[in-house]
Each structure stands twice: as structure tokens, then as C-alpha cells.
Amino acid sequence: MTIGEPSPSTEFPGFDAVKVIVDNGDKKQELTFLVSKDRSSLIRLTKFDLTKDPFAETMTKLDLNGRPTRGAKSAKVVVVNFDDFECPFCSRLHQTLFPQILKEYGDRVTFVYKDYPMESIHPWSVRAAVDANCLAAQSGEAYWAFADYIHANQNEVNNGRTPAARFEELDKITTNVGQRQNLDMAKLQACLKDQDERAVRASMKVGEELGIDGTPALFVNGQEIYGGAVRADVVRAALDRALKEANVPVPEHAKVNSSATPTPN
């Protein structure tokens, strides 16, 4: 953590502004605090420009070109999830979204995943994201088949005794998915061997710029839905609100029991 020198705030008389940079090795975040002149009060400053729609601005930062989608095509409501294939809470949310939420909203909502592997605590997450993108380069269906399988079977990878064994298992799963989806296997194997992380790192950078500090991180039309692996009813409420704002009919819901909300990684 690096703490800058206080300087008089030009916007808030009686306070000094202090820049704080937090660097955990994986990402760097700059925060602004206000300190009263008598040093008795500290305020975390978050500034909003009320002349702009912050959620629309968030959507402009999300490069979704070429990303596999599920649900409706070019819908007025877009769900973006920053996912980590090694994250157990991501698996819980994934199994809530697919098939449960998809069945209800798939004809009026577009679902997209972005990469946000938290490699400092999930050592095979970057490898999984790269492998998934190798599949996505040829087939969106193959990408989702991989996502469904990994999020339901993380233990198959975790059971590897060494990092190399876990990577080998990931590549094996990816190859099996590619074969079932009738992909160009030579092209897939070349991609797996290359392990180009640039697209994954670019997605991680976008997540950092949005202030994401844990996974899963779910956005509905640019508005983040907090709570990690949020309950299905919380997701429904956010989707219903977005659909109403977009003048799209809301689907009817059967009554379901909800469980406690797990905390994010």
C-alpha cells in the first residue's frame, strides 16, 4: 500500500485529499480519501457524474465482441458475468444461471461471460480460461459445454497432485469437448499448446477498471449485482427490473424456496 501526501481538496473545503494505491501483485487500485483538517475524520470518496448514466457507461467498457452468448440474440437486457473456472462460488452461480434462469429468460435476455481468473488463489484458473477461449474461437457451443462441465466437475482438476497434472487434466477435458463438438482438432491442439493469455489478461484489466475484487461479478445492463453467488430470486429481481425499464415483458415465475446467500471469494 502506498499513501500519497495530503493536499488541499479543491472541491471540499476543510478537507485534504489523499491518494492511496493498493497493489496486491495481481492488480493495482487507486483510491481517494478525504481527511479533515483536524485529522479527526476520514471519508472514502466515490464521485459520480449525475449527467451520465453510469450503467450505460459501464456497458461501453465491456468488449463483448466475439464472446460466446446464450439466450436471446441482441436483447435489450444483457447479463455479463466475470467468471473464474476454479472459483466454487462461480460454480454455484453458473448452476443457478444455467439452466434455471436461462429457461425463464432465455427468450428475452442475452448472457455473456468475461474472464476474471483470480490466479493468486486459483492457480489453474488462467489455464482454464485460455483453454475455454481456444474452444470459443471455433464454437460458442463448445465454450458453453466446457463451462458447464468444469463448473460441475471442478474436483476432476483439483484432484491432480501437481500443477502440471491439473493443466494436463484441463487440456484433456478441453480436447474431449472439442471432439464431441466436431471441432478442427489440429487447430485446437495448436491453440492449447500456444497458451496465449493476451485475451484473458485484457478481460482481467477491464474487470480491474470496473473495481471488481471478487468472483463471480454479475452485471445486468451495466449494474453490478452484489453478493457473489447470489440467489436465483435476487437475479430474477434484477432481470425483471431491467426488462421493465427496457419495456420488455417480464416472464411469469413459479414460487421457489430460496437459500442463504453465500459470500464471494
DRENSEZA-493583 format. One line per 3 residues: their letters; for each residue y, z, x of N, C-alpha, C, O. Coordinates in steps of 0.05 Angstrom, whole numbers, always signed. Last residue first. Layout:
% DRENSEZA-493583
A = Y:Z:X:Y:Z:X:Y:Z:X:Y:Z:X ~ ...
END
This chain:
% DRENSEZA-493583
NPT = -302:-66:-314:-306:-60:-286:-279:-56:-273:-277:-51:-249 ~ -282:-33:-377:-286:-56:-359:-293:-47:-331:-289:-24:-324 ~ -321:+8:-422:-299:+4:-405:-304:-19:-386:-327:-24:-380
PTA = -345:-7:-489:-349:+0:-461:-324:-5:-445:-307:-21:-453 ~ -332:+21:-552:-324:+0:-533:-329:+9:-504:-320:+30:-496 ~ -386:+37:-596:-364:+44:-578:-358:+23:-559:-375:+8:-550
SSN = -402:-11:-648:-408:+10:-629:-384:+16:-612:-364:+2:-614 ~ -402:-29:-717:-391:-31:-690:-399:-7:-674:-403:+15:-684 ~ -438:-65:-766:-433:-39:-754:-422:-44:-726:-432:-62:-712
VKA = -408:-112:-811:-426:-106:-789:-418:-78:-778:-395:-69:-781 ~ -403:-155:-867:-398:-128:-856:-418:-122:-834:-442:-126:-838 ~ -385:-223:-854:-404:-203:-865:-398:-176:-852:-388:-175:-830
HEP = -325:-259:-866:-342:-242:-848:-361:-224:-864:-353:-213:-884 ~ -300:-325:-870:-308:-301:-883:-327:-285:-865:-342:-297:-849 ~ -249:-351:-825:-275:-351:-837:-281:-325:-851:-269:-304:-845
VPV = -183:-373:-842:-199:-352:-828:-227:-352:-841:-229:-353:-865 ~ -150:-436:-833:-165:-417:-850:-182:-398:-833:-195:-406:-813 ~ -90:-438:-796:-118:-448:-797:-133:-427:-814:-130:-403:-809
NAE = -38:-427:-779:-43:-439:-805:-71:-452:-808:-74:-473:-820 ~ -32:-399:-733:-34:-428:-730:-39:-443:-756:-43:-467:-757 ~ -34:-348:-752:-9:-357:-740:-8:-387:-737:+13:-400:-737
KLA = -88:-347:-767:-67:-345:-788:-40:-355:-777:-25:-370:-791 ~ -111:-349:-716:-116:-370:-736:-95:-371:-757:-84:-392:-765 ~ -95:-301:-694:-86:-326:-682:-90:-349:-701:-73:-367:-702
RDL = -121:-264:-728:-91:-264:-726:-81:-291:-715:-61:-302:-725 ~ -174:-278:-718:-163:-281:-745:-132:-282:-745:-120:-298:-758 ~ -178:-263:-664:-181:-291:-672:-169:-296:-700:-157:-317:-704
AAR = -171:-208:-668:-152:-224:-651:-154:-253:-659:-133:-267:-661 ~ -214:-193:-701:-186:-187:-709:-166:-204:-694:-147:-215:-706 ~ -257:-209:-669:-252:-222:-695:-223:-218:-704:-210:-236:-713
VVD = -253:-173:-627:-250:-202:-622:-243:-216:-647:-226:-234:-648 ~ -264:-127:-655:-238:-129:-642:-232:-159:-636:-210:-168:-639 ~ -316:-136:-672:-295:-133:-692:-267:-135:-680:-248:-145:-693
ARV = -344:-136:-624:-342:-161:-639:-319:-159:-659:-306:-179:-664 ~ -311:-98:-571:-329:-101:-594:-324:-127:-609:-302:-139:-607 ~ -301:-119:-503:-292:-109:-529:-312:-115:-551:-328:-133:-549
AGG = -309:-106:-445:-329:-118:-463:-323:-108:-491:-337:-92:-502 ~ -242:-94:-435:-266:-103:-422:-285:-116:-442:-278:-136:-454 ~ -193:-84:-460:-216:-67:-466:-242:-75:-454:-263:-64:-461
YIE = -145:-129:-491:-153:-109:-471:-179:-94:-480:-184:-91:-504 ~ -133:-193:-493:-146:-173:-510:-158:-152:-492:-178:-157:-479 ~ -74:-228:-479:-97:-214:-468:-107:-193:-488:-91:-178:-499
QGN = -54:-289:-505:-51:-260:-507:-76:-246:-498:-98:-252:-508 ~ -67:-343:-502:-49:-332:-482:-45:-302:-484:-34:-290:-465 ~ -103:-350:-544:-77:-365:-544:-57:-351:-526:-33:-349:-532
VFL = -132:-296:-520:-132:-312:-544:-105:-324:-547:-85:-310:-553 ~ -169:-276:-463:-143:-284:-474:-147:-302:-499:-164:-320:-499 ~ -203:-226:-428:-204:-245:-450:-176:-251:-461:-161:-232:-467
APT = -237:-211:-374:-209:-211:-383:-206:-234:-403:-207:-257:-396 ~ -293:-166:-359:-281:-192:-368:-252:-189:-376:-243:-167:-383 ~ -257:-147:-300:-271:-167:-316:-288:-153:-336:-298:-131:-331
GDI = -191:-131:-273:-219:-125:-280:-231:-147:-297:-216:-164:-308 ~ -140:-145:-268:-150:-126:-248:-179:-118:-255:-189:-99:-243 ~ -92:-196:-275:-120:-187:-281:-130:-168:-259:-129:-175:-236
GLE = -42:-219:-269:-45:-190:-267:-72:-179:-275:-75:-156:-281 ~ -35:-272:-264:-33:-261:-291:-37:-231:-292:-35:-218:-313 ~ -46:-279:-211:-18:-283:-220:-14:-272:-248:+9:-265:-256
EGV = -101:-271:-212:-84:-252:-199:-55:-254:-208:-42:-234:-212 ~ -116:-318:-239:-121:-292:-251:-104:-270:-239:-94:-252:-253 ~ -102:-356:-201:-88:-356:-227:-92:-329:-241:-73:-318:-252
KMS = -138:-342:-162:-110:-339:-156:-94:-339:-182:-75:-324:-185 ~ -186:-356:-185:-181:-327:-179:-151:-323:-174:-140:-302:-183 ~ -181:-411:-185:-182:-397:-211:-176:-367:-207:-162:-355:-223
ARV = -183:-420:-131:-159:-427:-145:-158:-413:-172:-137:-404:-181 ~ -234:-403:-118:-212:-388:-107:-186:-395:-122:-169:-377:-126 ~ -263:-443:-145:-266:-415:-153:-242:-399:-143:-232:-382:-158
ARE = -247:-489:-117:-241:-487:-146:-243:-458:-156:-227:-449:-172 ~ -268:-476:-65:-239:-480:-70:-232:-477:-99:-211:-464:-106 ~ -319:-470:-46:-308:-448:-62:-279:-453:-71:-267:-435:-84
DQD = -375:-507:-38:-346:-509:-37:-333:-489:-57:-337:-491:-81 ~ -430:-513:-22:-418:-487:-30:-388:-487:-26:-376:-470:-13 ~ -467:-551:-2:-439:-551:+8:-425:-525:+2:-409:-515:+18
KLC = -514:-542:-30:-514:-539:-1:-485:-536:+10:-480:-521:+29 ~ -498:-555:-81:-507:-528:-75:-507:-522:-45:-500:-500:-36 ~ -487:-609:-75:-465:-591:-82:-473:-562:-76:-456:-547:-66
AQL = -537:-629:-63:-516:-632:-43:-493:-613:-49:-481:-602:-30 ~ -563:-618:-111:-572:-604:-86:-551:-606:-64:-547:-587:-49 ~ -536:-653:-146:-535:-624:-150:-542:-609:-124:-529:-590:-117
KAM = -550:-703:-125:-522:-695:-125:-519:-665:-128:-502:-652:-116 ~ -604:-700:-134:-595:-704:-107:-566:-695:-105:-558:-682:-86 ~ -607:-696:-190:-615:-673:-173:-606:-676:-144:-600:-656:-131
DLN = -570:-708:-242:-576:-721:-217:-582:-700:-196:-563:-687:-187 ~ -603:-673:-297:-581:-680:-280:-590:-696:-256:-614:-699:-251 ~ -635:-654:-341:-637:-682:-331:-613:-691:-315:-603:-713:-319
QRQ = -637:-602:-355:-615:-617:-367:-614:-646:-357:-596:-661:-363 ~ -678:-583:-325:-682:-583:-354:-660:-600:-367:-665:-611:-389 ~ -654:-588:-274:-678:-604:-281:-682:-606:-311:-688:-627:-321
GVN = -613:-550:-277:-607:-578:-273:-630:-597:-280:-626:-618:-292 ~ -643:-503:-282:-625:-512:-304:-619:-542:-302:-620:-556:-321 ~ -667:-503:-232:-684:-505:-256:-668:-514:-280:-677:-530:-296
TTI = -622:-498:-199:-639:-522:-197:-656:-525:-222:-659:-548:-232 ~ -605:-447:-214:-588:-470:-218:-604:-496:-218:-599:-514:-234 ~ -649:-416:-196:-642:-417:-225:-625:-441:-232:-629:-455:-252
KDL = -644:-427:-141:-668:-434:-156:-663:-436:-186:-672:-455:-199 ~ -594:-405:-130:-598:-433:-126:-623:-443:-141:-623:-466:-151 ~ -607:-351:-140:-586:-364:-155:-590:-395:-154:-588:-409:-174
EEF = -646:-342:-101:-654:-340:-129:-633:-354:-147:-640:-367:-166 ~ -615:-347:-55:-637:-365:-59:-646:-365:-89:-652:-387:-100 ~ -581:-303:-61:-570:-330:-61:-592:-351:-67:-587:-370:-82
RAA = -619:-263:-56:-604:-266:-81:-592:-293:-83:-592:-306:-105 ~ -635:-270:-3:-655:-273:-25:-641:-277:-52:-651:-291:-69 ~ -588:-259:+24:-600:-286:+26:-620:-291:+3:-621:-313:-8
PTR = -582:-204:+13:-563:-224:+3:-574:-252:+3:-569:-267:-16 ~ -648:-177:-4:-627:-184:+15:-606:-203:+2:-613:-216:-18 ~ -681:-170:-47:-677:-148:-29:-655:-152:-9:-644:-133:+3
GNN = -669:-186:-115:-671:-195:-88:-664:-174:-68:-644:-160:-71 ~ -654:-164:-163:-679:-155:-152:-684:-166:-124:-702:-156:-110 ~ -609:-192:-180:-605:-165:-168:-631:-155:-154:-629:-139:-136
VEN = -633:-236:-205:-618:-239:-180:-615:-213:-165:-619:-211:-141 ~ -656:-212:-248:-672:-231:-232:-659:-236:-205:-672:-240:-185 ~ -616:-183:-273:-635:-169:-256:-652:-188:-239:-661:-180:-218
QNA = -589:-219:-306:-577:-212:-280:-597:-198:-261:-595:-201:-237 ~ -601:-247:-354:-622:-242:-334:-610:-235:-307:-620:-244:-286 ~ -560:-261:-386:-582:-247:-399:-603:-238:-379:-621:-222:-386
HIY = -525:-287:-353:-515:-263:-367:-537:-248:-382:-533:-225:-389 ~ -559:-330:-337:-551:-309:-318:-542:-284:-332:-549:-262:-324 ~ -563:-359:-386:-586:-348:-372:-579:-325:-354:-591:-304:-354
DAF = -511:-373:-400:-528:-358:-419:-550:-344:-404:-557:-321:-410 ~ -496:-402:-354:-481:-378:-362:-498:-360:-381:-499:-336:-377 ~ -532:-445:-357:-533:-427:-334:-519:-401:-342:-530:-379:-336
AWY = -515:-468:-404:-543:-459:-402:-546:-439:-379:-560:-419:-382 ~ -463:-482:-391:-467:-460:-410:-496:-450:-410:-501:-427:-415 ~ -474:-523:-353:-459:-499:-345:-464:-476:-365:-469:-454:-356
AEG = -501:-559:-385:-516:-546:-363:-501:-521:-354:-513:-501:-348 ~ -460:-576:-418:-483:-562:-430:-499:-547:-408:-509:-525:-413 ~ -427:-603:-382:-418:-578:-394:-440:-562:-406:-441:-537:-405
SQA = -448:-634:-324:-454:-629:-352:-443:-602:-362:-450:-581:-350 ~ -429:-642:-272:-445:-663:-285:-448:-659:-315:-451:-679:-330 ~ -399:-598:-260:-389:-624:-251:-404:-648:-263:-394:-670:-265
ALC = -429:-556:-277:-408:-565:-294:-397:-592:-286:-388:-608:-303 ~ -462:-548:-232:-473:-557:-257:-452:-570:-275:-456:-591:-287 ~ -423:-529:-198:-439:-552:-190:-452:-564:-214:-454:-589:-217
NAD = -407:-484:-225:-389:-506:-224:-402:-532:-214:-394:-554:-222 ~ -450:-451:-215:-444:-458:-242:-426:-483:-243:-430:-500:-260 ~ -445:-444:-159:-468:-458:-170:-463:-468:-198:-471:-490:-206
VAA = -396:-416:-158:-398:-442:-146:-422:-458:-157:-419:-481:-163 ~ -412:-369:-185:-391:-385:-196:-391:-414:-185:-388:-433:-199 ~ -451:-349:-150:-459:-357:-177:-438:-375:-190:-445:-394:-203
RVS = -420:-339:-105:-442:-358:-103:-450:-368:-131:-454:-392:-135 ~ -389:-297:-126:-376:-323:-118:-397:-345:-116:-392:-367:-125 ~ -427:-257:-135:-412:-268:-158:-399:-295:-151:-398:-313:-167
WPH = -454:-226:-99:-465:-253:-105:-449:-268:-126:-457:-290:-134 ~ -425:-177:-95:-428:-195:-72:-440:-223:-77:-436:-241:-61 ~ -381:-144:-126:-403:-161:-135:-408:-183:-115:-397:-205:-117
ISE = -340:-119:-103:-360:-101:-114:-384:-117:-124:-405:-106:-130 ~ -311:-161:-81:-311:-135:-66:-332:-116:-77:-342:-99:-62 ~ -312:-203:-118:-331:-203:-96:-332:-177:-80:-352:-172:-66
MPY = -308:-216:-177:-297:-193:-162:-315:-187:-139:-332:-169:-139 ~ -294:-280:-200:-314:-262:-188:-301:-240:-171:-284:-246:-154 ~ -271:-312:-244:-258:-289:-232:-278:-270:-220:-280:-247:-229
DKY = -264:-376:-274:-278:-359:-254:-260:-336:-244:-237:-340:-237 ~ -261:-384:-345:-250:-388:-319:-264:-369:-299:-275:-348:-308 ~ -287:-415:-404:-289:-395:-383:-275:-404:-358:-275:-427:-350
VFT = -268:-425:-472:-268:-435:-445:-272:-411:-426:-261:-390:-431 ~ -273:-446:-539:-279:-425:-519:-282:-438:-491:-295:-458:-488 ~ -235:-461:-596:-246:-471:-571:-250:-448:-551:-231:-432:-547
VRD = -246:-456:-666:-237:-444:-641:-250:-457:-617:-274:-463:-618 ~ -271:-478:-710:-242:-476:-710:-230:-464:-686:-206:-461:-684 ~ -326:-476:-709:-314:-500:-721:-284:-500:-721:-271:-519:-730
GYE = -339:-426:-687:-343:-450:-671:-331:-475:-683:-327:-495:-668 ~ -338:-377:-713:-312:-390:-707:-314:-417:-693:-294:-430:-687 ~ -390:-359:-722:-369:-355:-742:-345:-373:-738:-333:-382:-757
KLI = -418:-372:-676:-429:-381:-702:-407:-379:-723:-406:-396:-741 ~ -388:-347:-636:-388:-376:-637:-398:-386:-664:-388:-406:-675 ~ -401:-293:-643:-374:-302:-651:-373:-333:-653:-359:-343:-671
QPF = -459:-297:-628:-448:-284:-652:-421:-295:-661:-418:-305:-683 ~ -488:-317:-584:-479:-336:-605:-463:-324:-628:-453:-338:-645 ~ -428:-307:-552:-449:-328:-556:-476:-315:-561:-486:-302:-542
LTQ = -398:-260:-553:-385:-286:-559:-406:-307:-567:-401:-323:-586 ~ -436:-223:-539:-422:-220:-564:-409:-247:-573:-410:-254:-596 ~ -453:-240:-491:-473:-240:-512:-461:-233:-539:-474:-238:-560
HLR = -406:-233:-463:-417:-260:-466:-437:-261:-489:-437:-280:-505 ~ -401:-178:-463:-382:-194:-478:-393:-222:-483:-390:-233:-505 ~ -444:-166:-430:-443:-155:-457:-424:-172:-474:-430:-179:-497
SCF = -430:-192:-383:-455:-200:-397:-454:-190:-426:-463:-204:-444 ~ -386:-163:-368:-383:-192:-375:-407:-201:-390:-404:-217:-409 ~ -410:-116:-355:-393:-116:-379:-387:-145:-387:-384:-150:-411
PCE = -436:-130:-307:-452:-123:-330:-436:-123:-356:-446:-130:-377 ~ -421:-185:-265:-409:-162:-279:-425:-155:-304:-429:-172:-322 ~ -436:-231:-243:-451:-208:-234:-442:-183:-249:-454:-161:-246
FDD = -403:-271:-262:-431:-272:-269:-447:-247:-261:-469:-243:-272 ~ -343:-261:-292:-357:-255:-267:-387:-253:-273:-395:-236:-289 ~ -288:-295:-323:-315:-285:-323:-325:-280:-294:-316:-293:-275
FNV = -238:-298:-367:-242:-297:-339:-268:-281:-334:-269:-257:-339 ~ -236:-337:-424:-247:-313:-413:-250:-316:-382:-263:-334:-373 ~ -197:-360:-475:-202:-363:-447:-212:-337:-436:-199:-316:-439
VVV = -194:-393:-536:-203:-368:-523:-210:-374:-494:-226:-391:-488 ~ -147:-423:-576:-163:-426:-552:-169:-398:-540:-151:-383:-535 ~ -131:-455:-634:-136:-429:-622:-155:-432:-599:-177:-443:-603
KAS = -130:-508:-647:-104:-495:-645:-107:-466:-633:-87:-455:-624 ~ -178:-547:-608:-170:-529:-630:-142:-517:-626:-133:-517:-603 ~ -205:-587:-579:-176:-588:-582:-167:-571:-606:-150:-580:-622
KAG = -266:-577:-612:-252:-593:-592:-222:-593:-599:-214:-599:-621 ~ -300:-515:-624:-284:-538:-633:-270:-552:-610:-264:-539:-590 ~ -351:-495:-579:-337:-493:-604:-322:-518:-610:-330:-540:-603
RTP = -338:-494:-508:-356:-490:-531:-339:-488:-556:-316:-481:-555 ~ -327:-531:-448:-318:-517:-472:-341:-514:-491:-361:-528:-490 ~ -316:-534:-377:-334:-537:-400:-323:-520:-424:-312:-499:-420
RGN = -255:-561:-350:-272:-537:-355:-290:-542:-379:-282:-554:-399 ~ -220:-603:-346:-247:-606:-334:-265:-582:-338:-289:-584:-331 ~ -165:-562:-349:-174:-590:-346:-201:-590:-333:-205:-579:-311
LDL = -140:-514:-353:-166:-517:-366:-178:-545:-364:-200:-550:-375 ~ -101:-473:-322:-110:-500:-318:-138:-503:-329:-158:-494:-317 ~ -55:-432:-346:-84:-435:-346:-92:-464:-345:-89:-479:-364
KTM = -1:-432:-353:-11:-426:-326:-42:-430:-324:-52:-431:-302 ~ +6:-441:-406:+14:-463:-388:+4:-458:-360:+1:-476:-344 ~ -9:-392:-427:-26:-415:-431:-19:-438:-412:-37:-453:-404
TEA = +36:-361:-414:+11:-355:-401:-8:-379:-404:-22:-386:-384 ~ +73:-383:-449:+78:-386:-420:+52:-381:-405:+46:-394:-385 ~ +53:-366:-497:+53:-395:-492:+57:-400:-462:+45:-419:-451
FPD = +63:-312:-489:+35:-321:-491:+33:-351:-487:+14:-361:-474 ~ +118:-307:-487:+103:-300:-463:+74:-310:-465:+62:-317:-444 ~ +167:-349:-505:+141:-339:-517:+123:-333:-493:+113:-351:-480
KTL = +234:-330:-488:+210:-346:-484:+186:-333:-498:+185:-309:-502 ~ +273:-294:-493:+280:-321:-502:+256:-340:-500:+257:-363:-508 ~ +258:-247:-471:+254:-250:-500:+261:-277:-511:+257:-283:-534
DFK = +225:-235:-416:+246:-253:-424:+241:-259:-454:+223:-275:-461 ~ +211:-171:-392:+203:-192:-410:+228:-209:-417:+249:-198:-423 ~ +190:-131:-338:+212:-145:-351:+201:-169:-367:+185:-184:-358
TLR = +171:-69:-323:+159:-94:-332:+180:-108:-348:+188:-99:-369 ~ +172:-16:-279:+188:-36:-292:+172:-61:-298:+160:-73:-280 ~ +160:+52:-283:+148:+26:-276:+162:+4:-292:+164:+6:-317
ILS = +202:+102:-258:+196:+85:-281:+183:+59:-271:+193:+47:-252 ~ +214:+169:-243:+203:+144:-233:+194:+127:-257:+180:+138:-275 ~ +261:+221:-230:+247:+204:-249:+238:+178:-236:+252:+167:-219
SRD = +287:+247:-191:+272:+264:-209:+255:+247:-229:+237:+258:-242 ~ +324:+227:-155:+296:+226:-148:+279:+243:-166:+258:+253:-158 ~ +375:+218:-170:+369:+246:-162:+339:+249:-155:+330:+271:-149
KSV = +372:+164:-184:+388:+172:-160:+381:+200:-151:+382:+206:-127 ~ +306:+145:-203:+332:+155:-209:+346:+165:-184:+333:+172:-164 ~ +274:+85:-190:+276:+113:-182:+304:+123:-188:+323:+111:-179
LFT = +231:+35:-215:+258:+46:-215:+257:+76:-209:+242:+90:-221 ~ +188:-13:-184:+192:+13:-196:+222:+19:-195:+236:+10:-178 ~ +146:-69:-185:+174:-59:-183:+176:-33:-198:+168:-30:-221
LEQ = +93:-97:-146:+103:-82:-169:+131:-73:-164:+140:-69:-141 ~ +49:-147:-126:+76:-135:-122:+86:-122:-147:+87:-135:-169 ~ -15:-150:-100:+1:-148:-124:+28:-135:-117:+28:-115:-103
KKD = -69:-187:-73:-44:-173:-67:-27:-174:-92:-24:-194:-105 ~ -140:-183:-64:-116:-193:-77:-92:-176:-70:-95:-152:-63 ~ -177:-163:-29:-184:-187:-46:-160:-200:-58:-159:-224:-62
GND = -147:-123:-4:-164:-141:+12:-171:-166:-3:-172:-188:+8 ~ -113:-96:-35:-140:-85:-32:-159:-102:-17:-183:-98:-16 ~ -47:-81:-35:-66:-101:-23:-93:-88:-19:-96:-71:-2
VIV = +13:-75:-67:-14:-64:-66:-34:-86:-57:-36:-107:-70 ~ +79:-62:-55:+58:-83:-52:+31:-69:-48:+27:-53:-30 ~ +137:-46:-89:+112:-35:-78:+91:-58:-78:+86:-70:-98
KVA = +206:-39:-87:+184:-57:-88:+159:-44:-75:+161:-33:-53 ~ +252:-4:-125:+234:-2:-103:+211:-21:-107:+198:-21:-128 ~ +320:+7:-144:+295:-9:-147:+279:-7:-122:+289:-8:-100
DFG = +352:+65:-170:+347:+47:-147:+321:+32:-153:+302:+43:-165 ~ +398:+80:-223:+371:+78:-212:+371:+59:-188:+387:+41:-185 ~ +448:+80:-242:+436:+106:-239:+408:+105:-228:+396:+126:-223
PFE = +442:+20:-280:+459:+39:-266:+445:+66:-265:+433:+75:-284 ~ +404:-32:-277:+401:-5:-289:+417:+15:-272:+407:+25:-253 ~ +414:-79:-251:+411:-80:-280:+411:-53:-293:+418:-50:-316
TSP = +415:-72:-197:+438:-85:-209:+438:-85:-239:+458:-91:-252 ~ +397:-14:-163:+390:-33:-184:+415:-46:-196:+434:-31:-203 ~ +400:-4:-93:+413:+0:-120:+405:-22:-139:+407:-46:-133
SPE = +336:+4:-63:+362:-9:-63:+374:-7:-91:+359:-7:-111 ~ +287:+33:-21:+302:+33:-46:+329:+19:-42:+342:+22:-22 ~ +242:-6:+18:+265:+12:+18:+279:+10:-10:+283:-12:-20
GIT = +172:-11:-4:+197:-21:+7:+219:+0:+6:+216:+22:-6 ~ +108:+6:+14:+130:+14:-3:+156:+5:+10:+162:+13:+33 ~ +44:-18:+12:+69:-20:+26:+92:-14:+7:+94:-27:-13
M = -24:+0:+17:+0:+0:+0:+25:+0:+18:+27:+16:+36
END
